[in-house]
Amino acid sequence: MADCIHKKNLVLSIESSCDDSSIAITCIDDYKLYFSEKTSQENEHNKHGGVVPELASRLHIEALPKILSKTTRYFPYIKAVAVTTQPGLKVSLTQGISMAKAISLGLDVPLIEVDHLQGHIYSLFIEKKAQFPMCCLLVSGGHTKLMQVDDKGSKTIGETMDDSFGESYDKVAKMLGLSYPGGPIVERYASMGDENRYDFPVPLRQSSQIMFSYSGLKNAVRVAIEKEGKIDDITKMNICASFQKSAVLHIIMKLKKYFKQNTPTNFAVVGGASANMYLREKLKKLLKEFDCENFQAPLIEYCGDNADMIGRVALQKIKLDEVII
């Protein structure tokens, strides 16, 4: 991160859509980050097996002011305040929005509303220029969505009909008695298991629609767990591996159907679940089949929710004159 702030034009951004409290300072002129800090609530929510909205809200109230107190030296150079306004937990979003409005009024600068999903797209371009157009897969705890994206916005090609890719990992982890968040631990267990041990179904295998669904696969895992009764770690590893194989193959098969009619030149995967290395490797293999060499994915630290990506969206809005500073 850069240190000199003299005569710089900066944006302060806030992210509080779920269970991460995050604030960043980004330079409008050269995209550089001057400050970035995030406080995770994972340890607190792990005690309850998932995110508790009221607890998340209370923890944001505690964390956001502590982070903000470290940014006051940048206030004279702030030209706009950006904040996530949707989608997310309403009680969590409210905390970030309230803070952003107060700062905007106090500094007399514009308030920039940012869509959280657009933020994930721009997690690819933190501290650098954006490259469009592209085909983009968003996979997270709340969303599974395939989009065509350019610098003006995105067009949805297909999305989940029920559970999301990331949500299915969390639910499988909970069924197996593993900790929250489930994504990383299910992936770790899967890496040590036999992915062919259980013949779990691949959702919507016979459907020509470019849509996603994980409720049926999740139920198949539940039935397998109940059939096993008391299970040891080896069995958990095999279940995780077999589940992950079907969960990822579902995405690969749907992408393959789409690519046969719309071969991508540029492809990206974003969102919290894009940190899954098994998914990334399968995507790279698929793209190679279609001679698509331009594959993008965020740095691991930018896959999850963060204010850096919210600030990067704000820079784009300023660039396109959607916001006058």
Secondary structure, 3 states (H helix, E strand, C coil): CCCCCCCCCEEEEEECCCCEEEEEEEECCCCCEEEEEEEECHHHHHCCCCCCHHHHHHHHHHHHHHHHCCCHHHHHHEEEEEEEEECCCHHHHHHHHHHHHHHHHHHCCCEEEEEHHHHHHHHHHCCCCCCCCEEEEEECCCCEEEEEEECCEEEEEEEECCCCHHHHHHHHHHHCCCCCCHHHHHHHHHCCCCCCCCCCCCCCCCCCCCCECCHHHHHHHHHHHHHHCCCCHHHHHHHHHHHHHHHHHHHHHHHHHHHHHCCCCEEEEECHHHHCHHHHHHHHHHHHHCCCCEEECCCHHHCCCCHHHHHHHHHHHHHCCCCCC
